[in-house]
Amino acid sequence: MLRQSTDKAKLQPFFERRRALNAYALGDLDEPHWSRTDWWTWEQDGEIQEVALLYKGFDPPILIALQNNSLDGMQSLISELTNKLPAHVYAHLTPGLREILEPKFDFQDHGEHFVMELKGKPLVSQNGAERLKIENAAEVDALFDESYPGHWFRPDMLEMGPYFGIRNGNGQLVAAGGVHIFSTKYSVAALGNITTLPSHRRRGYGKQVSHTLCNYLVDKVKTIGLNVVSANAAAIKIYRDLGFEPITTYSEFTLTKWGISEQSPGG
């Protein structure tokens, strides 16, 4: 049975069973994300079988529907949820869910992704990037606009969790990265928004930022995860060198209800 939930006491234990898979969900139980998020559960005999969340902090909102236990259960959840979704959604979907939504939505495919988890402490210690604060918001935003079109960075993220950057000899910010999720309450972080100016790539800056982030986080939270396009071999090598391992695959899509003009993802 589909239920809309606001019960953290039931949601948290469900996500704790597979912490890395559910890193975003665990982080979204904490503020400021909790008040921006709607949650739906598929339950049998009063027990949660699957959960989907809709994060409304971006336009379009982000639907995360990743199978924990049963594909049948998640398919049932999405089937019941379809008519409750907004006209435009950016979706993270387990394989086997697209078919449920296709009768109602047009799909723009953004590719297969890995969910990865840091196993143990970072294998490489590399520091030197500077901590970025809210005072750096304008230059960080400009960096993302140039190097990461369609990015999901918002200036307030600089206050929600750690961001680090690297400058060239002229003081220009040429690489940066941080977290999508950081919660000491739920002991979880998810790396994201890691980018380098095109003119400064292949110099190891992305690796340096990623290592600095992990070295900062590893003693503060129990679980560090990230999502990465499975075809991005260069990024995956960096993460594997650091100690990340893939734990599952999913795909990302922009969904637009049939009969409504398409809207590209914001952020």
C-alpha positions in Angstrom: 0.0 0.0 0.0 1.3 3.5 -0.9 1.5 5.9 2.0 2.9 9.5 2.3 5.2 9.5 5.3 6.5 12.1 7.7 7.7 9.6 10.3 11.5 9.8 10.6 11.4 7.1 13.2 10.3 4.6 10.6 12.2 6.0 7.6 15.7 6.1 9.3 15.9 2.4 10.2 14.9 1.4 6.7 17.7 3.5 5.2 20.3 2.4 7.8 20.2 -1.2 6.4 21.9 0.0 3.2 23.5 3.3 4.1 25.5 4.0 1.0 22.7 3.3 -1.4 20.5 5.6 0.7 23.0 8.3 1.4 20.9 11.1 -0.1 17.8 9.9 1.7 19.6 9.8 5.1 20.9 13.2 4.5 17.5 14.5 3.5 16.1 13.5 6.9 18.1 16.4 8.3 17.4 20.1 7.9 17.4 22.1 5.7 16.5 19.3 3.4 13.7 17.6 5.4 11.3 20.5 5.0 11.9 20.5 1.2 11.2 16.8 0.7 8.1 14.6 0.3 8.3 10.9 1.1 6.2 7.9 -0.1 6.5 4.4 1.2 5.3 1.1 -0.1 4.3 -1.0 3.0 3.1 -4.5 3.7 1.8 -5.6 7.1 2.9 -2.2 8.4 6.5 -2.7 7.4 8.2 -0.4 4.8 9.3 -2.3 1.7 10.4 0.6 -0.5 10.7 4.4 -0.4 10.7 7.1 -3.0 11.4 10.8 -2.2 10.8 14.0 -4.0 13.3 16.8 -3.3 11.7 20.2 -4.0 14.8 22.3 -3.4 15.5 22.5 -7.1 13.4 23.3 -10.2 12.5 20.8 -11.5 12.2 18.7 -8.3 14.3 15.5 -8.0 12.6 12.1 -7.7 14.8 9.4 -6.1 13.5 5.9 -6.5 16.2 3.3 -5.9 15.3 -0.3 -5.1 16.3 -1.5 -1.7 14.5 -4.9 -1.5 12.0 -5.8 -4.1 11.7 -4.5 -7.7 8.0 -5.6 -7.6 7.5 -3.4 -4.6 9.2 -0.4 -6.1 7.3 -0.8 -9.3 4.0 -0.9 -7.4 5.1 2.2 -5.5 5.9 4.1 -8.7 2.7 2.9 -10.4 0.6 4.4 -7.6 2.8 7.5 -7.4 2.7 8.4 -11.1 -0.4 10.6 -11.0 0.9 12.5 -7.9 4.1 13.7 -9.6 4.5 17.2 -11.0 4.7 17.9 -14.7 8.5 18.2 -14.7 10.8 15.9 -12.7 14.5 15.0 -12.7 14.5 11.4 -11.7 17.0 8.8 -10.3 15.5 5.5 -11.2 16.4 1.8 -10.6 16.3 -0.3 -13.8 12.8 -1.5 -14.4 11.0 1.7 -13.4 11.1 3.6 -16.6 8.6 1.3 -18.2 6.1 2.2 -15.4 6.3 6.0 -16.1 6.6 6.0 -19.9 2.8 6.0 -20.5 2.6 9.4 -18.7 6.0 11.0 -19.3 8.4 11.8 -22.0 12.0 10.8 -21.1 15.3 12.7 -21.7 18.0 10.2 -20.9 21.1 11.4 -18.9 22.7 8.0 -18.8 23.5 5.1 -16.5 25.2 6.1 -13.2 27.1 4.2 -10.4 26.4 4.7 -6.7 29.8 4.4 -5.1 30.9 4.1 -1.5 34.2 4.9 0.2 35.5 1.7 1.8 37.7 2.5 4.8 40.0 5.5 4.9 41.2 7.3 1.7 44.0 5.3 0.1 45.8 8.5 -1.1 46.5 11.5 1.1 46.6 14.7 -0.9 45.7 18.1 0.5 46.4 21.7 -0.4 43.0 22.9 -1.7 41.5 25.9 0.2 38.3 25.8 2.0 35.6 27.8 0.2 33.0 29.9 2.2 29.9 31.8 1.4 32.1 34.9 0.7 33.4 32.9 -2.4 29.9 32.3 -3.7 30.1 34.5 -6.8 33.3 33.1 -8.1 32.3 29.5 -7.3 29.0 30.1 -9.2 30.9 31.6 -12.2 33.2 28.5 -12.2 30.3 26.1 -12.4 28.5 28.1 -15.0 31.6 27.9 -17.3 32.8 24.3 -16.5 29.6 22.4 -15.6 26.6 23.4 -17.7 23.3 22.3 -16.1 25.0 22.0 -12.7 23.1 21.6 -9.4 25.2 24.1 -7.3 23.4 26.8 -5.2 25.4 29.4 -3.2 23.8 28.3 0.1 25.5 24.9 -0.3 28.7 26.6 0.8 27.1 26.9 4.3 25.6 23.4 4.3 28.8 21.4 4.0 32.5 21.6 3.1 33.6 22.9 -0.3 37.2 23.2 -1.4 38.9 24.9 -4.4 42.2 25.3 -6.2 43.5 28.6 -7.7 46.0 29.1 -10.5 49.1 31.4 -10.1 46.9 34.4 -10.9 44.5 33.7 -8.0 41.7 32.5 -10.3 39.5 29.7 -9.0 40.0 26.9 -11.5 38.6 23.8 -9.7 36.1 23.2 -6.9 34.1 20.5 -5.3 32.0 19.8 -2.3 29.0 17.8 -1.1 25.4 17.4 -2.0 24.6 16.0 1.4 26.5 16.4 4.7 24.8 15.4 8.0 26.7 14.7 11.2 23.4 13.8 12.8 22.9 10.9 10.4 26.7 10.4 9.9 26.6 10.6 6.1 28.0 12.7 3.2 27.6 12.5 -0.6 30.3 14.2 -2.7 29.2 16.3 -5.7 29.7 19.3 -7.8 33.3 18.5 -8.5 34.6 20.4 -11.6 37.6 22.0 -13.3 37.7 24.7 -15.9 38.2 23.2 -19.3 41.5 25.1 -19.8 42.9 23.6 -16.6 41.9 19.9 -16.9 44.3 17.0 -16.9 46.4 18.5 -14.2 45.1 16.5 -11.3 43.0 19.3 -9.8 39.8 17.2 -9.6 41.7 14.4 -7.9 43.2 16.9 -5.4 39.8 18.4 -4.6 38.3 14.9 -4.1 41.1 13.8 -1.9 40.9 16.9 0.3 37.2 16.5 0.7 37.4 12.8 1.7 40.3 13.5 4.2 38.1 16.2 5.7 35.0 14.0 5.9 36.4 10.6 6.8 36.6 11.2 10.6 33.3 13.1 10.7 30.8 10.7 9.2 30.4 6.9 8.9 29.3 6.8 5.3 30.7 8.7 2.3 29.1 8.1 -1.1 28.8 9.7 -4.5 27.0 9.3 -7.8 28.9 9.3 -11.1 28.1 8.6 -14.8 29.2 5.1 -15.5 30.8 6.1 -18.8 33.0 8.7 -17.1 36.1 6.5 -16.9 38.5 9.3 -15.8 36.3 10.3 -12.8 35.8 6.6 -11.8 39.5 6.0 -11.8 40.0 8.9 -9.5 37.4 7.6 -7.1 38.7 4.0 -7.3 42.2 5.2 -6.6 40.8 7.0 -3.5 39.0 3.8 -2.3 35.5 4.1 -3.6 33.7 1.0 -5.0 30.5 0.8 -7.0 27.6 -0.7 -5.2 24.7 -0.4 -7.7 23.6 1.2 -10.9 20.7 3.5 -11.7 19.8 6.0 -14.5 19.0 9.7 -14.5 16.3 11.2 -16.7 14.4 14.5 -17.2 10.7 13.6 -17.2 8.0 15.8 -18.8 4.4 14.9 -18.8 3.0 14.3 -22.2 1.4 17.4 -23.7 3.6 19.8 -21.6 6.5 21.7 -23.1 9.9 20.4 -22.0 11.9 22.1 -19.2 15.6 21.4 -18.7 16.9 20.7 -15.2 17.9 23.7 -13.2 20.3 24.2 -10.3 
